[in-house]
Amino acid sequence: MTSGDANFIFLTCKRESTPLLKDEMALRFPETRFSYSRPSFLTYKLPGGASGKSAESLFDRAGKLIFPSSVSLSLGKISAPAPDDMPQRFAEFMKGDFPEKFLPFAETFPAPSRVHFWIPSDPAPTAETAAQAARLSEFLPEHIPAPFPFLPPREGELCLDCAAVSPTEWHVGIHPAAGYHGRFAGGYVPLVIPTDGTSRAWMKFEEGLRWSAFPIGRGSRCADIGASPGGGSQALLARGAEVLGVDPAEMAPVVLKNPDFTHLRGKIGQLKRKLFRKTRWLIGDMNVAPNYTLDVFEELTSAPDLEIRGLLFTLKLFQTELAKNIPEFIDRVRSWGFNQVKVRQLTFNRQEVMLAALKHPFRPKHSR
Ligand SMILES: C[S@@+](CC[C@H](N)C(=O)[O-])C[C@H]1O[C@@H](n2cnc3c(N)ncnc32)[C@H](O)[C@@H]1O
């Protein structure tokens, strides 16, 4: 049994962000109509008929949203009385409904060549979800042989999304593999903390650095504000960066013994600005309210003798209402001269979002 219409989208997100995503959709996609939700899963009806061109612009706009982990254009829902019947229903869907549902998009997108199968409320890939994706991929029009389920698709490839809202309710859709997160099933970046990793914060900064694609490498001068115990600094050090770690709390010994790391022990407000004269990149993770974080970064980026090229920091959403202020926070960072600013709730952010800001091209004040 299949049902559904091509002019729906479905979005997945962190369970606790479901109401935040609903608010964001009302603000950013007022033309869509909320249709149905489960924790971590929302569907919306699009106005008018779906076409390849409108889908392209939809994905473009949706790529700028903060709270979705994934956005898919719906091709339909598959349900069955028992979980064991689902692969058979999927096979029927691909033979029966799929060619017709895909037709309006066939001129714009290539045929799907990957299956992304995930459970929206628990999206970390498992051996079981990877095996399911491999089984379902047998039914793709353009099948790519194993070991594809374990390799992210290339930019521009089309993914067939299969969001298992429950063992007997799968939503099938498509999305082009664009942007960093679009390459992973459900937008979940499968990072594993290194054996010497000092904190979970390693994962969010490793993910943030990959997502921002900042050219931080050997010799890059960075400062990490709110650095203790040191996961974020480790992600920078592993790239060969030189790191000033600012925090009144202690750093992990493994970080302290790295010759490229210097601990500036204290609160950022107590330190002299000239210590950061060579710093080009600021990352930050202070457990303070967003306005305080922004005050700190504004002060540092506007100091006359500092030359900051990029920022990567968390904004803590201690109260969910703070999410409504994110557009204002983005405007504030732009007003400091950062012309590329983006915010996303990353796989490894909890009650917070990550902001990445860049001056591009970068023209140091003293060379103007
Ligand atoms: C979530 S922890 C940081 C985790 C760290 N980024 C990591 O990767 O392991 C927050 C840190 O912010 C620090 N902090 C809070 N206010 C600060 C300030 N004004 N200046 C510097 N550090 C601050 C706290 O001492 C605390 O260690």
The ligand as an SDF file (V2000), in Angstrom:
LIG
                    3D

 27 29  0  0  0  0  0  0  0  0999 V2000
   31.4580   23.4240   27.2750 C   0  0  0  0  0  0  0  0  0  0  0  0
   32.9480   23.8080   28.1100 S   0  0  0  0  0  0  0  0  0  0  0  0
   34.0800   23.8590   26.7990 C   0  0  0  0  0  0  0  0  0  0  0  0
   34.4610   22.5380   26.1900 C   0  0  0  0  0  0  0  0  0  0  0  0
   35.6560   22.6990   25.2920 C   0  0  0  0  0  0  0  0  0  0  0  0
   35.3860   23.5740   24.1660 N   0  0  0  0  0  0  0  0  0  0  0  0
   36.2320   21.4050   24.7570 C   0  0  0  0  0  0  0  0  0  0  0  0
   36.3730   21.3150   23.5510 O   0  0  0  0  0  0  0  0  0  0  0  0
   36.5670   20.5250   25.5420 O   0  0  0  0  0  0  0  0  0  0  0  0
   32.7350   25.4800   28.5000 C   0  0  0  0  0  0  0  0  0  0  0  0
   33.9590   26.1720   29.0330 C   0  0  0  0  0  0  0  0  0  0  0  0
   33.7930   27.5850   28.9170 O   0  0  0  0  0  0  0  0  0  0  0  0
   34.6030   28.1650   29.9140 C   0  0  0  0  0  0  0  0  0  0  0  0
   34.2400   29.5890   30.0680 N   0  0  0  0  0  0  0  0  0  0  0  0
   33.0750   30.1440   30.4780 C   0  0  0  0  0  0  0  0  0  0  0  0
   33.1720   31.4740   30.4750 N   0  0  0  0  0  0  0  0  0  0  0  0
   34.4170   31.7950   30.0330 C   0  0  0  0  0  0  0  0  0  0  0  0
   35.1110   33.0140   29.8090 C   0  0  0  0  0  0  0  0  0  0  0  0
   34.5490   34.1980   30.0620 N   0  0  0  0  0  0  0  0  0  0  0  0
   36.3690   32.9520   29.3310 N   0  0  0  0  0  0  0  0  0  0  0  0
   36.9510   31.7650   29.0600 C   0  0  0  0  0  0  0  0  0  0  0  0
   36.3470   30.5810   29.2710 N   0  0  0  0  0  0  0  0  0  0  0  0
   35.0920   30.5890   29.7480 C   0  0  0  0  0  0  0  0  0  0  0  0
   34.3100   27.2950   31.1310 C   0  0  0  0  0  0  0  0  0  0  0  0
   35.3440   27.4220   32.1060 O   0  0  0  0  0  0  0  0  0  0  0  0
   34.2220   25.9140   30.5310 C   0  0  0  0  0  0  0  0  0  0  0  0
   35.4480   25.1990   30.6510 O   0  0  0  0  0  0  0  0  0  0  0  0
  1  2  1  0
  2  3  1  0
  2 10  1  0
  3  4  1  0
  4  5  1  0
  5  6  1  0
  5  7  1  0
  7  8  2  0
  7  9  1  0
 10 11  1  0
 11 12  1  0
 11 26  1  0
 12 13  1  0
 13 14  1  0
 13 24  1  0
 14 15  1  0
 14 23  1  0
 15 16  2  0
 16 17  1  0
 17 18  1  0
 17 23  2  0
 18 19  1  0
 18 20  2  0
 20 21  1  0
 21 22  2  0
 22 23  1  0
 24 25  1  0
 24 26  1  0
 26 27  1  0
M  CHG  2   2   1   9  -1
M  END
$$$$
